[in-house]
Amino acid sequence: MHKHWQPAEATLDRRALLVGGAGALAAAGFGGSLWAEAAPAASEAVPVSRAVLETVTGPVRGTAIRWPLGHEHFFVDFFGPTSAAYMDVDWADVTGACVNSALELRAQGVNLFIDWTNIGVGRNVLLLRDISRQTGMRIVCATGIYKSFVPPEFRDSSIADIARHFFRELTRGIDGTPVRAGWVKIATTETGPTKTDTKIHRAAARAAKAAGATISLHSPFADATNAVVKSVVSEGFDLRRFVWGHSQPSSVADHKRLARRGAMVQYDAISAESDPFFEGPTDDESMLDRIQEMVEAGYGDRVIVSADASVFVNPAKFQYDRDNTYVFRTFAPKLRRRIGARRARVVLRDNVIRAFRRGSRVR
């Protein structure tokens, strides 16, 4: 089956894009007044039996989920919204590759796919809904803007304007459809948040707080992550609804510190031969060591694992070698042997459902 669309000319030069790509586009400036919202709702530890996920085909109970993948992508576009090449692809090819990939995952028992593609890097909710309808894969999509990949229509928007847009996507729908986002995905440059990043982060915090929703963060390094955490907490956001994505290049000590404050920590390079941000090991044993240390420290309910694979990438040269079928085919059995079946189920399933459940104020 077709796992990942990767023509012969594709390369693994993803780091050049992820580290420098945001700077290649002009950073967007925001101005305007602050957006006052009510105090955050309590963020209790909701059991899976009570969790509801907002998928692209409607709400789903956590009990309907067999196995989830907590950080993946069907389609990503790194040209950015100011390029004439942005989203200029053969959508029949895209859909075919994504449907094939989803069917292969469904054969493994995976029926929930958390798609981290957000505004600015190719989010397409009609594509996701089509994949879901053809395959039965439940898909949760994100709102939020990726670094400085800011669409032109947001260039002169205030923080409050952007917060309202994110909130609308969480509560009403996206791009004129009834498809609602399930959470807010943000990102920061690896050396720390830029002015544009920070204003997007503040808008995300306001929207997520108002909806009682989760924020996930693309950030490999602890210093940059801590700077983002400071910003979102200053807006009254509850870290018990925060997911630190790409955390594996940082130390487990850093992971424990954030988990102690209630955040989820995500190891999303499962199956990777290398990490674009990390020169250390990403083999299964090193990942298992991290998870075991977190579990033994009492943070097993704060850990998520995934592959962070992209099925179809535009342009193809930014495709990279990850396998979304590896998590449950190969890594999950190793995890069960290392920490036991019950604890592994919490990491592989329950934490994903709880982390990406619908906002507590969304009905």
Secondary structure, DSSP 8 states (H G I E B T S, - for coil): ---SB--TT----HHHHHHHHHHHS----------------------GGG-EEEETTEEEEGGG-SEEEEEEEEEEE-S-TTSTTTT-S-HHHHHHHHHHHHHHHHHTTEEEEEE---BTTT--HHHHHHHHHHH--EEE-EESB-TT---GGGTT--HHHHHHHHHHHHHT-STTSS---SEEEEE--TT---HHHHHHHHHHHHHHHHHT--EEEE--SHHHHHHHHHHHHHTT--GGGEEEET-TTS-HHHHHHHHHTT-EEEE--TT-SSBTTB-S--SHHHHHHHHHHHHHTT-GGGEEE----EEEEESGGG-----TTHIIIIIHHHHHHHH-HHHHHIIIIIHHHHHT---TT--
